Amino acid sequence: MVLGQPFVGPHHAPSNTAPQFRCHRCLRPYRYKNTLRRHLNLECGKVPQFQCPVCPHRTAQHSNLMRHLRTNHADRLPVDTGTGHSFG
């Protein structure tokens, strides 16, 4: 470790690191092998599995659907009567 330089552990790659893994089907690049695995198992060549209940939008990841709902349909999200917070 050099004085004055932040410590970067072995599992923290610099953010400007070039992608190391590429999908053999669509050639999309990924920085992490785990992300490539998720892409191959859930996304590549498949219809996105998460359907918006309000509009025709579909997405491959649940978190992206939640973000879509909060961003585009916040006024239509159900509200938890116990806390008063929306579910999105």
Summary of the structure (lengths in Angstrom):
residues: 88
radius of gyration: 19.0
end to end distance: 43.2
largest distance: 54.3
contacts: 170
relative contact order: 0.09
helix: 28%
strand: 11%
